[in-house]
Amino acid sequence: MVACGAMRILYGVPSEGMGHATRSKVVIEHLLAANHDVRIASSDRAFELLEKAFPKRCFRIEGLHLKYDRGSVDKSASFAHLMANAPEGLVTNVQQYMRLWTEELPDVVISDFESFTYYFAKLRQIPLLSIDNMQVINRCTLGIEIPAEEVDSYQLAKTIIKAKVPFCHRYLVTSFFNAPPRKPNTVVIPPILRELVIREKALGLPASEHLVVYQTASTQDDLISGLQSVKRHRFIVYGLNREETLGNVTLRKFSEDGFIRDLATSRGVITNGGFSLISEAVFLHRPVCSFPLSGQFEQFVNGAQIERHGYGRCFPRFSPDAVKAFLYDLPLFAGYLERYDQIDNGPTFDAVDQFLADVRVGSLPIDT
C-alpha cells in the first residue's frame, strides 16, 4: 500500500552511458521523498548503481551495448553483440515482465529512453512520461546547421529516437541549450543535476590550474601522448581506470566526490560529446572542449551547441593543436558561461509533479 495521494511508479533506465542512471537517481530520490512507491528496471552498471542506492526496488533487465573503435561507434560490432545476446536478453525481459504482471500494476511509468518499461506501459495502458535529452533531436528546434557529412547520421538518429518511445503522454526534454519545442506535449527543462554538483557550485571554489579530461572510448590510444605534448598545462584524466602520473598528465580511477571536485575547480573540460558531463560543466561555468564520437549525432549536436552558445569549442577529432586552440580562448568562453543561470533541479521536479497531478485528474492528451 502507498500513502494517500502517493502513486506506484515504474521507472525505466537504460545502461548505455551512466548519465541516464545518475540523472534518474535524482528524480527517483525526489519521488521517494514525496512518498511515491518507485520500482526501477535497468541493466548492467546502471542496475548496480541504482540497486545500491535503492535496495530491493530494482529489476534487472537486458539492454543494448555499444562497441567503439578509435573514438567512433563500431556499428557492425554493436549489431553483432546485440544479435549474439538478444535471445537470452529477451527471455530475461519477458521473465521480468511476468513478474510485474503478477504484482499490483503501477499508476505511472517513467522512461528515460528505455524500451522495456515503455512497452509495459503501452501494453497495460498506463500513463507514460518520457524524461531524456535525446528527444531534443526529434521534438525541438535545434537552431544549428547540419553539415552534409552529418545528414545521414541525423536522419538515422531522428528515426531511431522517434521510434524508441513514441506516443507518450508527455515528454520532458532536458537541455543545456536553447531548444524551443516544435511538437505538442513537450516541455524543455534544464539538465538534471546531481546534488553534489549543486553543492560544489554553491561553495564557489576558485579555478585551479588543471583541466579535466573524461574519455569514454578507451581505444583513443593517442590521448595521453597528445596531452603530454601540450606543455605548461596540467591534465587530470578520468575514464581509463588507472592511477598513474605521466609528466603533466595524471590518470585517476573514478570517484564521484573526487571527480566532481576536480571538475568544479578545473579551468575547463575536455571530453567527447556526452550530455551529462557537458551539462555539469556548463552549470559550473567551466569551458568545454568537445570531440564528439563519430557516428553519434547526439554528441555532434551537443558539441555544436557548445560553439553556438560560446561555451567552448568543438572539433571533429582529438589533436594537441585543437586543445591549444581551445586553451587560447578560455577567457572568452568564461564570459559567455557567466550568462548561464540555472540554480537547481526545481523546474524538473515541478514538471514531474505536474504530470503526476494531471494523471490524478485524467488530463493527459497523448502525442500524435
C-alpha positions as a Markdown table, in Angstrom:
| # | Residue | x | y | z |
|---|---|---|---|---|
| 1 | Met | 0.0 | 0.0 | 0.0 |
| 2 | Val | 1.1 | 3.6 | -0.7 |
| 3 | Ala | 0.2 | 6.7 | 1.2 |
| 4 | Cys | -3.0 | 8.6 | 0.3 |
| 5 | Gly | -2.1 | 10.8 | -2.8 |
| 6 | Ala | 1.1 | 8.8 | -3.5 |
| 7 | Met | 1.5 | 6.7 | -6.6 |
| 8 | Arg | 3.1 | 3.4 | -7.7 |
| 9 | Ile | 5.7 | 4.3 | -10.3 |
| 10 | Leu | 7.7 | 2.1 | -12.6 |
| 11 | Tyr | 10.9 | 3.8 | -13.8 |
| 12 | Gly | 13.0 | 2.6 | -16.7 |
| 13 | Val | 16.7 | 3.4 | -17.0 |
| 14 | Pro | 19.0 | 2.2 | -19.9 |
| 15 | Ser | 22.5 | 1.0 | -19.2 |
| 16 | Glu | 24.4 | 2.6 | -22.1 |
| 17 | Gly | 26.2 | 5.6 | -20.5 |
| 18 | Met | 25.9 | 6.3 | -16.8 |
| 19 | Gly | 24.3 | 9.7 | -17.4 |
| 20 | His | 20.9 | 8.1 | -17.6 |
| 21 | Ala | 21.4 | 6.4 | -14.2 |
| 22 | Thr | 22.8 | 9.4 | -12.4 |
| 23 | Arg | 20.0 | 11.8 | -13.5 |
| 24 | Ser | 17.3 | 9.2 | -12.9 |
| 25 | Lys | 18.6 | 8.7 | -9.4 |
| 26 | Val | 18.0 | 12.4 | -8.8 |
| 27 | Val | 14.4 | 12.2 | -9.9 |
| 28 | Ile | 13.8 | 8.9 | -8.1 |
| 29 | Glu | 15.0 | 10.4 | -4.8 |
| 30 | His | 12.5 | 13.3 | -5.3 |
| 31 | Leu | 9.7 | 10.8 | -5.9 |
| 32 | Leu | 10.5 | 8.7 | -2.9 |
| 33 | Ala | 10.8 | 11.9 | -0.7 |
| 34 | Ala | 7.2 | 12.6 | -1.8 |
| 35 | Asn | 6.2 | 9.1 | -0.6 |
| 36 | His | 5.7 | 7.6 | -4.0 |
| 37 | Asp | 6.4 | 3.8 | -4.3 |
| 38 | Val | 9.0 | 3.5 | -7.1 |
| 39 | Arg | 10.2 | 0.4 | -8.8 |
| 40 | Ile | 13.2 | 0.6 | -11.2 |
| 41 | Ala | 14.0 | -1.5 | -14.3 |
| 42 | Ser | 17.6 | -1.3 | -15.5 |
| 43 | Ser | 20.7 | -3.4 | -16.6 |
| 44 | Asp | 24.4 | -3.8 | -16.1 |
| 45 | Arg | 26.3 | -0.8 | -14.5 |
| 46 | Ala | 23.2 | 1.3 | -14.3 |
| 47 | Phe | 21.4 | -1.5 | -12.4 |
| 48 | Glu | 24.3 | -1.9 | -10.0 |
| 49 | Leu | 24.4 | 1.9 | -9.2 |
| 50 | Leu | 20.6 | 2.1 | -8.7 |
| 51 | Glu | 20.3 | -1.2 | -6.7 |
| 52 | Lys | 23.0 | 0.1 | -4.3 |
| 53 | Ala | 21.1 | 3.5 | -4.0 |
| 54 | Phe | 17.6 | 1.9 | -3.8 |
| 55 | Pro | 17.9 | -1.7 | -2.4 |
| 56 | Lys | 15.1 | -4.1 | -3.3 |
| 57 | Arg | 13.5 | -1.6 | -5.7 |
| 58 | Cys | 15.3 | -2.7 | -8.9 |
| 59 | Phe | 14.5 | -5.3 | -11.6 |
| 60 | Arg | 17.4 | -6.5 | -13.7 |
| 61 | Ile | 16.7 | -6.4 | -17.5 |
| 62 | Glu | 18.9 | -6.8 | -20.5 |
| 63 | Gly | 19.9 | -3.7 | -22.6 |
| 64 | Leu | 21.9 | -2.7 | -25.6 |
| 65 | His | 25.6 | -2.0 | -25.5 |
| 66 | Leu | 27.7 | 0.0 | -28.0 |
| 67 | Lys | 31.2 | -1.0 | -29.2 |
| 68 | Tyr | 33.9 | 1.5 | -30.0 |
| 69 | Asp | 36.9 | 1.6 | -32.4 |
| 70 | Arg | 39.3 | 4.5 | -32.1 |
| 71 | Gly | 36.9 | 7.1 | -30.9 |
| 72 | Ser | 34.0 | 6.0 | -33.2 |
| 73 | Val | 31.0 | 3.8 | -32.6 |
| 74 | Asp | 31.6 | 0.5 | -34.3 |
| 75 | Lys | 28.1 | -0.2 | -35.8 |
| 76 | Ser | 29.0 | -3.7 | -37.0 |
| 77 | Ala | 30.4 | -4.8 | -33.7 |
| 78 | Ser | 27.5 | -3.3 | -31.8 |
| 79 | Phe | 25.0 | -5.0 | -34.0 |
| 80 | Ala | 26.8 | -8.4 | -33.7 |
| 81 | His | 26.8 | -8.0 | -29.9 |
| 82 | Leu | 23.1 | -7.3 | -29.9 |
| 83 | Met | 22.3 | -10.3 | -32.1 |
| 84 | Ala | 24.5 | -12.7 | -30.0 |
| 85 | Asn | 22.8 | -11.6 | -26.8 |
| 86 | Ala | 19.3 | -11.0 | -28.0 |
| 87 | Pro | 17.8 | -14.4 | -27.3 |
| 88 | Glu | 19.0 | -14.5 | -23.7 |
| 89 | Gly | 18.1 | -10.9 | -23.2 |
| 90 | Leu | 14.6 | -11.4 | -24.5 |
| 91 | Val | 14.0 | -14.3 | -22.0 |
| 92 | Thr | 15.2 | -12.2 | -19.1 |
| 93 | Asn | 13.0 | -9.2 | -20.0 |
| 94 | Val | 9.9 | -11.5 | -20.5 |
| 95 | Gln | 10.5 | -13.0 | -17.1 |
| 96 | Gln | 10.7 | -9.6 | -15.5 |
| 97 | Tyr | 7.5 | -8.6 | -17.4 |
| 98 | Met | 5.7 | -11.6 | -16.0 |
| 99 | Arg | 7.0 | -10.7 | -12.5 |
| 100 | Leu | 5.5 | -7.2 | -12.8 |
| 101 | Trp | 2.2 | -8.7 | -14.2 |
| 102 | Thr | 1.7 | -10.7 | -11.0 |
| 103 | Glu | 2.2 | -7.6 | -8.8 |
| 104 | Glu | -0.1 | -4.6 | -8.4 |
| 105 | Leu | 0.2 | -2.6 | -11.6 |
| 106 | Pro | 1.9 | 0.8 | -11.4 |
| 107 | Asp | -0.2 | 4.0 | -11.7 |
| 108 | Val | 2.5 | 5.7 | -13.9 |
| 109 | Val | 5.5 | 4.6 | -15.9 |
| 110 | Ile | 8.5 | 6.9 | -16.5 |
| 111 | Ser | 11.0 | 6.0 | -19.2 |
| 112 | Asp | 14.4 | 7.6 | -19.6 |
| 113 | Phe | 14.8 | 6.4 | -23.2 |
| 114 | Glu | 14.3 | 2.8 | -22.0 |
| 115 | Ser | 12.2 | 0.4 | -24.1 |
| 116 | Phe | 11.1 | -2.4 | -21.6 |
| 117 | Thr | 9.1 | 0.0 | -19.4 |
| 118 | Tyr | 7.8 | 1.8 | -22.4 |
| 119 | Tyr | 6.2 | -1.3 | -23.9 |
| 120 | Phe | 5.0 | -2.4 | -20.5 |
| 121 | Ala | 3.1 | 0.9 | -20.2 |
| 122 | Lys | 1.7 | 0.6 | -23.7 |
| 123 | Leu | 0.5 | -3.0 | -23.3 |
| 124 | Arg | -1.1 | -2.2 | -20.0 |
| 125 | Gln | -2.4 | 1.3 | -21.0 |
| 126 | Ile | -0.6 | 3.0 | -18.1 |
| 127 | Pro | 0.1 | 6.8 | -18.2 |
| 128 | Leu | 3.6 | 7.3 | -19.6 |
| 129 | Leu | 6.1 | 10.1 | -19.1 |
| 130 | Ser | 9.4 | 10.3 | -21.1 |
| 131 | Ile | 12.3 | 12.1 | -19.5 |
| 132 | Asp | 15.5 | 12.3 | -21.5 |
| 133 | Asn | 17.8 | 14.5 | -23.5 |
| 134 | Met | 17.7 | 12.5 | -26.8 |
| 135 | Gln | 14.2 | 13.8 | -27.7 |
| 136 | Val | 15.6 | 17.2 | -28.4 |
| 137 | Ile | 16.6 | 15.9 | -31.8 |
| 138 | Asn | 13.1 | 14.8 | -32.6 |
| 139 | Arg | 10.8 | 17.3 | -30.8 |
| 140 | Cys | 12.7 | 20.6 | -30.6 |
| 141 | Thr | 14.2 | 23.2 | -32.9 |
| 142 | Leu | 18.0 | 22.8 | -32.8 |
| 143 | Gly | 19.0 | 26.1 | -34.3 |
| 144 | Ile | 22.2 | 24.8 | -35.9 |
| 145 | Glu | 23.2 | 24.0 | -39.4 |
| 146 | Ile | 23.7 | 20.3 | -40.1 |
| 147 | Pro | 26.7 | 19.8 | -42.4 |
| 148 | Ala | 26.5 | 17.4 | -45.3 |
| 149 | Glu | 28.7 | 14.8 | -43.7 |
| 150 | Glu | 26.2 | 14.6 | -40.7 |
| 151 | Val | 23.0 | 14.4 | -42.7 |
| 152 | Asp | 22.9 | 10.6 | -42.8 |
| 153 | Ser | 23.6 | 10.4 | -39.0 |
| 154 | Tyr | 20.9 | 13.0 | -38.4 |
| 155 | Gln | 18.3 | 11.1 | -40.3 |
| 156 | Leu | 19.2 | 7.8 | -38.7 |
| 157 | Ala | 19.3 | 9.3 | -35.2 |
| 158 | Lys | 15.9 | 11.0 | -35.7 |
| 159 | Thr | 14.3 | 7.8 | -37.0 |
| 160 | Ile | 15.6 | 5.8 | -34.0 |
| 161 | Ile | 14.6 | 8.4 | -31.5 |
| 162 | Lys | 11.2 | 8.9 | -32.9 |
| 163 | Ala | 10.6 | 5.1 | -32.9 |
| 164 | Lys | 12.1 | 4.5 | -29.5 |
| 165 | Val | 9.3 | 5.8 | -27.2 |
| 166 | Pro | 6.5 | 7.2 | -29.5 |
| 167 | Phe | 3.1 | 8.5 | -28.3 |
| 168 | Cys | 4.0 | 9.2 | -24.7 |
| 169 | His | 1.5 | 11.3 | -22.7 |
| 170 | Arg | 4.2 | 13.9 | -22.1 |
| 171 | Tyr | 7.9 | 14.5 | -22.9 |
| 172 | Leu | 10.3 | 16.3 | -20.6 |
| 173 | Val | 13.3 | 17.1 | -22.7 |
| 174 | Thr | 16.5 | 18.1 | -20.8 |
| 175 | Ser | 18.7 | 20.6 | -22.5 |
| 176 | Phe | 21.6 | 23.0 | -21.6 |
| 177 | Phe | 21.0 | 25.0 | -24.8 |
| 178 | Asn | 18.1 | 27.0 | -26.3 |
| 179 | Ala | 15.8 | 24.4 | -28.0 |
| 180 | Pro | 12.2 | 25.6 | -28.4 |
| 181 | Pro | 9.7 | 22.7 | -28.6 |
| 182 | Arg | 8.1 | 22.1 | -32.0 |
| 183 | Lys | 5.8 | 19.3 | -31.1 |
| 184 | Pro | 2.9 | 19.1 | -28.6 |
| 185 | Asn | 3.1 | 17.7 | -25.1 |
| 186 | Thr | 6.8 | 18.7 | -24.9 |
| 187 | Val | 8.3 | 20.6 | -22.1 |
| 188 | Val | 12.0 | 21.6 | -22.2 |
| 189 | Ile | 13.7 | 21.6 | -18.8 |
| 190 | Pro | 17.2 | 22.3 | -17.6 |
| 191 | Pro | 19.7 | 19.4 | -17.2 |
| 192 | Ile | 19.1 | 17.2 | -14.2 |
| 193 | Leu | 22.0 | 17.8 | -11.8 |
| 194 | Arg | 23.5 | 15.6 | -9.0 |
| 195 | Glu | 23.2 | 17.2 | -5.6 |
| 196 | Leu | 27.0 | 17.0 | -5.2 |
| 197 | Val | 27.4 | 19.2 | -8.3 |
| 198 | Ile | 24.9 | 21.8 | -7.0 |
| 199 | Arg | 26.7 | 21.9 | -3.6 |
| 200 | Glu | 30.1 | 22.3 | -5.3 |
| 201 | Lys | 28.9 | 25.4 | -7.2 |
| 202 | Ala | 27.5 | 26.9 | -4.0 |
| 203 | Leu | 30.9 | 26.6 | -2.4 |
| 204 | Gly | 32.3 | 29.0 | -5.1 |
| 205 | Leu | 35.8 | 27.5 | -5.1 |
| 206 | Pro | 38.2 | 29.2 | -7.4 |
| 207 | Ala | 39.5 | 27.5 | -10.5 |
| 208 | Ser | 42.8 | 25.7 | -10.2 |
| 209 | Glu | 45.5 | 25.1 | -12.9 |
| 210 | His | 44.3 | 21.8 | -14.1 |
| 211 | Leu | 41.9 | 20.7 | -16.9 |
| 212 | Val | 39.6 | 17.6 | -16.5 |
| 213 | Val | 39.7 | 15.1 | -19.3 |
| 214 | Tyr | 37.0 | 12.4 | -19.5 |
| 215 | Gln | 37.5 | 9.7 | -22.0 |
| 216 | Thr | 34.7 | 7.1 | -22.6 |
| 217 | Ala | 36.2 | 5.4 | -25.7 |
| 218 | Ser | 39.3 | 3.7 | -24.3 |
| 219 | Thr | 40.5 | 3.0 | -27.9 |
| 220 | Gln | 41.6 | 6.6 | -28.2 |
| 221 | Asp | 45.2 | 5.5 | -27.8 |
| 222 | Asp | 46.9 | 8.8 | -28.7 |
| 223 | Leu | 45.2 | 10.7 | -25.9 |
| 224 | Ile | 48.0 | 10.6 | -23.3 |
| 225 | Ser | 50.8 | 11.4 | -25.7 |
| 226 | Gly | 48.8 | 14.2 | -27.2 |
| 227 | Leu | 48.1 | 15.8 | -23.8 |
| 228 | Gln | 51.8 | 15.4 | -22.8 |
| 229 | Ser | 52.7 | 17.5 | -25.9 |
| 230 | Val | 50.6 | 20.4 | -24.6 |
| 231 | Lys | 53.3 | 21.9 | -22.4 |
| 232 | Arg | 52.8 | 24.1 | -19.3 |
| 233 | His | 49.3 | 22.7 | -18.8 |
| 234 | Arg | 48.2 | 20.0 | -16.3 |
| 235 | Phe | 45.5 | 17.4 | -17.2 |
| 236 | Ile | 43.6 | 15.1 | -14.9 |
| 237 | Val | 42.2 | 12.2 | -16.9 |
| 238 | Tyr | 39.3 | 10.0 | -15.9 |
| 239 | Gly | 37.8 | 7.1 | -17.8 |
| 240 | Leu | 40.9 | 4.9 | -18.3 |
| 241 | Asn | 40.6 | 3.2 | -14.8 |
| 242 | Arg | 44.2 | 3.8 | -13.9 |
| 243 | Glu | 46.1 | 5.6 | -11.1 |
| 244 | Glu | 49.3 | 7.0 | -12.6 |
| 245 | Thr | 51.2 | 10.2 | -13.1 |
| 246 | Leu | 52.8 | 10.7 | -16.5 |
| 247 | Gly | 54.5 | 14.1 | -16.5 |
| 248 | Asn | 51.8 | 16.8 | -16.8 |
| 249 | Val | 49.1 | 14.1 | -17.1 |
| 250 | Thr | 47.5 | 12.5 | -14.0 |
| 251 | Leu | 45.3 | 9.4 | -14.5 |
| 252 | Arg | 42.7 | 8.8 | -11.8 |
| 253 | Lys | 40.2 | 6.0 | -11.2 |
| 254 | Phe | 36.7 | 7.2 | -10.9 |
| 255 | Ser | 35.4 | 8.5 | -7.6 |
| 256 | Glu | 32.2 | 10.6 | -7.7 |
| 257 | Asp | 33.3 | 13.0 | -5.0 |
| 258 | Gly | 36.8 | 13.3 | -6.4 |
| 259 | Phe | 35.7 | 13.7 | -10.0 |
| 260 | Ile | 33.1 | 16.5 | -9.1 |
| 261 | Arg | 35.7 | 18.4 | -7.0 |
| 262 | Asp | 38.2 | 18.2 | -9.8 |
| 263 | Leu | 35.5 | 19.3 | -12.3 |
| 264 | Ala | 34.3 | 22.2 | -10.1 |
| 265 | Thr | 37.9 | 23.5 | -9.6 |
| 266 | Ser | 39.1 | 23.0 | -13.2 |
| 267 | Arg | 40.0 | 25.6 | -15.8 |
| 268 | Gly | 38.0 | 23.6 | -18.4 |
| 269 | Val | 36.8 | 20.2 | -19.6 |
| 270 | Ile | 38.0 | 18.1 | -22.5 |
| 271 | Thr | 35.5 | 15.3 | -23.4 |
| 272 | Asn | 33.6 | 13.7 | -26.2 |
| 273 | Gly | 30.0 | 14.9 | -26.6 |
| 274 | Gly | 28.2 | 13.2 | -23.7 |
| 275 | Phe | 25.3 | 15.2 | -22.4 |
| 276 | Ser | 25.6 | 14.8 | -18.7 |
| 277 | Leu | 29.2 | 15.9 | -18.3 |
| 278 | Ile | 28.8 | 18.8 | -20.7 |
| 279 | Ser | 25.7 | 19.9 | -18.8 |
| 280 | Glu | 27.5 | 19.8 | -15.4 |
| 281 | Ala | 30.5 | 21.7 | -16.8 |
| 282 | Val | 28.2 | 24.4 | -18.2 |
| 283 | Phe | 26.3 | 24.6 | -14.9 |
| 284 | Leu | 29.7 | 25.1 | -13.1 |
| 285 | His | 30.7 | 27.7 | -15.7 |
| 286 | Arg | 33.7 | 25.6 | -16.9 |
| 287 | Pro | 34.5 | 25.9 | -20.7 |
| 288 | Val | 34.2 | 22.7 | -22.7 |
| 289 | Cys | 36.4 | 21.3 | -25.5 |
| 290 | Ser | 34.3 | 18.6 | -27.3 |
| 291 | Phe | 35.4 | 15.8 | -29.6 |
| 292 | Pro | 32.1 | 14.1 | -30.4 |
| 293 | Leu | 32.3 | 10.4 | -31.2 |
| 294 | Ser | 31.9 | 9.8 | -34.9 |
| 295 | Gly | 28.6 | 8.3 | -35.7 |
| 296 | Gln | 26.8 | 9.6 | -32.6 |
| 297 | Phe | 24.7 | 12.5 | -33.9 |
| 298 | Glu | 23.5 | 13.5 | -30.4 |
| 299 | Gln | 27.1 | 14.1 | -29.5 |
| 300 | Phe | 27.6 | 16.2 | -32.6 |
| 301 | Val | 24.6 | 18.3 | -31.5 |
| 302 | Asn | 26.0 | 18.8 | -28.0 |
| 303 | Gly | 29.4 | 19.9 | -29.4 |
| 304 | Ala | 27.8 | 22.2 | -32.0 |
| 305 | Gln | 25.7 | 23.8 | -29.3 |
| 306 | Ile | 28.8 | 24.4 | -27.2 |
| 307 | Glu | 30.2 | 26.5 | -30.0 |
| 308 | Arg | 26.8 | 28.1 | -30.8 |
| 309 | His | 26.5 | 29.5 | -27.3 |
| 310 | Gly | 30.1 | 30.4 | -26.8 |
| 311 | Tyr | 30.7 | 27.8 | -24.1 |
| 312 | Gly | 33.8 | 26.3 | -25.7 |
| 313 | Arg | 35.0 | 24.6 | -28.9 |
| 314 | Cys | 34.0 | 21.5 | -30.9 |
| 315 | Phe | 36.4 | 19.6 | -33.1 |
| 316 | Pro | 35.9 | 16.6 | -35.3 |
| 317 | Arg | 38.8 | 14.7 | -33.7 |
| 318 | Phe | 41.3 | 14.9 | -30.9 |
| 319 | Ser | 44.6 | 16.6 | -31.5 |
| 320 | Pro | 47.1 | 18.7 | -29.5 |
| 321 | Asp | 46.5 | 21.6 | -31.8 |
| 322 | Ala | 42.8 | 21.5 | -31.1 |
| 323 | Val | 43.4 | 21.5 | -27.4 |
| 324 | Lys | 45.8 | 24.5 | -27.8 |
| 325 | Ala | 43.2 | 26.4 | -29.8 |
| 326 | Phe | 40.7 | 25.8 | -27.0 |
| 327 | Leu | 43.0 | 26.9 | -24.3 |
| 328 | Tyr | 43.8 | 30.2 | -26.1 |
| 329 | Asp | 40.2 | 31.3 | -25.8 |
| 330 | Leu | 39.4 | 30.2 | -22.3 |
| 331 | Pro | 38.7 | 33.8 | -21.0 |
| 332 | Leu | 36.2 | 34.3 | -23.9 |
| 333 | Phe | 34.3 | 31.2 | -23.1 |
| 334 | Ala | 34.2 | 32.0 | -19.4 |
| 335 | Gly | 32.5 | 35.3 | -20.2 |
| 336 | Tyr | 29.7 | 33.6 | -22.1 |
| 337 | Leu | 29.2 | 31.0 | -19.4 |
| 338 | Glu | 28.5 | 33.7 | -16.8 |
| 339 | Arg | 25.2 | 34.2 | -18.6 |
| 340 | Tyr | 24.1 | 30.6 | -17.9 |
| 341 | Asp | 21.9 | 30.9 | -14.8 |
| 342 | Gln | 20.5 | 27.5 | -13.8 |
| 343 | Ile | 20.1 | 27.3 | -10.0 |
| 344 | Asp | 18.9 | 23.7 | -9.2 |
| 345 | Asn | 16.5 | 21.0 | -10.2 |
| 346 | Gly | 13.4 | 22.9 | -9.2 |
| 347 | Pro | 11.9 | 23.2 | -12.7 |
| 348 | Thr | 12.4 | 19.5 | -13.3 |
| 349 | Phe | 10.7 | 18.5 | -10.1 |
| 350 | Asp | 7.8 | 20.9 | -10.7 |
| 351 | Ala | 7.3 | 19.4 | -14.2 |
| 352 | Val | 7.3 | 15.8 | -12.9 |
| 353 | Asp | 4.9 | 16.7 | -10.1 |
| 354 | Gln | 2.6 | 18.5 | -12.6 |
| 355 | Phe | 2.5 | 15.3 | -14.7 |
| 356 | Leu | 1.5 | 13.2 | -11.7 |
| 357 | Ala | -1.1 | 15.8 | -10.8 |
| 358 | Asp | -2.5 | 15.6 | -14.3 |
| 359 | Val | -2.7 | 11.8 | -14.1 |
| 360 | Arg | -4.8 | 12.1 | -11.0 |
| 361 | Val | -7.4 | 14.3 | -12.7 |
| 362 | Gly | -7.2 | 12.4 | -16.0 |
| 363 | Ser | -5.9 | 15.4 | -18.0 |
| 364 | Leu | -3.4 | 13.7 | -20.3 |
| 365 | Pro | -3.5 | 14.2 | -24.1 |
| 366 | Ile | -1.3 | 11.7 | -26.0 |
| 367 | Asp | 1.2 | 12.8 | -28.5 |
| 368 | Thr | 0.3 | 12.3 | -32.2 |
